[in-house]
Amino acid sequence: MRVIFRNLGLVAILFSLLRTSTGCNEATILGRELIPGKDFVNAQDTTIDNIITHNIWKTDSTVFTGQGNYQKVLGSINDDPLFGRVQGFVYTQMSLPSNAFSYQGANQTLDSVVLYIPYEGFYGDSLSPLTFRVYRMNEPDFKIDSNYRYYQALKYNQGELLGTATVSARSLRDSVSVYGQKQGPQLHITLSSAFGNQLLQQSSTGAFVNDSTFHVFLKGLAIVPDTSLATNRTMLYLNLNHASTPTYLRVYYKNSENDSLVASFPFDNTGSAHANYFVHNHTGAEANQYLNTNRPEGDSLLYLEDAPGVYTKVTIPNLENFPNVVINKAELVITEVTTGTSPTERIYSEPDLLLLRQLGNGDTIKPIIDYGNPQNPNQPYFGGVKEIVRTEFGGIRMAQYKFNIARYLQFLIRKQETNTGFRLDALSPRNIDVHRVRVGGGSHSTYNLKLRIIYTKL
């Protein structure tokens, strides 16, 4: 373990000047706020930088996309040289407006049929066009009580294309007017007249008796992105169960007496099955050469993706043998590695938050004691929030994340905790997300992951 001790008394100013020679502003890299305000003379400063880090990529069977996980990602990214390709498909059912539903009047004639799904934002390029196709699903047992995992591709009839739309995220950001009613931003896809006429021919004694009979007629809809274009660079955020803007399949029609009628088949959070198929493909990308390598010295570059994606195993050898002192602060610093010149670096933004947890026996994970009560986490103290810093020479913008693990270290040196390592993840409030960042690993020559400790001798 390489440990550098400094007395912070009269040489504090000299120390701050010397540390800037690393090519990055050390006040932002390690933080002036680490120096305790009281007991400045007696405090000691240690930097530990023999940390071992490994990129871990494996299927996460704990990520479900059905039941209460209504937020979905839809789209395709094909031009990320660091992380590779990402794709998101959405599957959903609709429900009847009511049991024994029937259209109004006689001699109904179709105007159009449109699928509406609330739009909540995007990741990537807001101007890049994406094409979506809607197919009729033929998944044998598509139902509301299934826990569909993100890597499960559900079945749909590729020979029954129901509709197509080409949109950009920029075109979806405004609210829309539907029959004179203002509604929030939506992805809307006009479906075929053939499908609309099939819907219009159903009756209250046939497919429209109840939701069960309706789902025999229409098992569900698969919204599938065109993944063939190398220029695809956008993922949309959708919400099937939006608080104010509903998800609908709407049939616009007229009868012999009225020419402005609409039948709305809603997404029902108690009865409509839904799922999200989400795929990372790192083949050919820079990240691929660093995944699951198990190098003894660790990986010099780390590739963090929002779940379900690549995470990092962090090992700090011999940390349990740190001297028995009072820990004022112990800050783990993670810094982005970026050139500042690649166009995709400006398009694909970093996660807003990272999460550090303690590894237990096997693959078990538990919150670090500094995180506080898991039901009431003390996040501002613990850290992990993205900060933007710049190099002193060249002014390259980079993201940085810091964690304070002072309580854990104090417990560790008192033998009340164990040094079993850590798991570092990108964290999103969404069940599935696509933000990513490349950061320096423990063996990186310039922006290595490091632990800086301020302590007072007993």
Secondary structure, DSSP 8 states (H G I E B T S, - for coil): --EEEEE-STTHHHHHHHHGGGSS-HIIIIIGGGS-SSSTTTEEEEEE---EEEEE----TT-B-STT--EEEEEEEEEETTTEEEEEEEEE----SSTT---SSSS-EEEEEEEEEEEEEEEE-TTS-EEEEEEEE--TT--TT---BTT----EEEEEEEEEEEE-TGGGSS-EEETTEEE--EEEEEE-HHHHHHHHT--TTTTTSSHHHHHHH---EEEEE----TT-EEEEEEETT-SSS--EEEEEEE-SS-S-EEEEEE--TTT--EEEEEEEE-TTSGGGGGBT---TT--SEEEEEBSSS-EEEEE-TTGGGS-S-EEEEEEEEEEB---S--HHHHHS---SEEEEEEE-STT-EEE-GGGEETTEE-HHHHB-B-EEEE-TTT--EEEEEEEE-HHHHHHHHTTSS----EEEEEE-SSSS---EEEEE-TT-SSS--EEEEEEE--
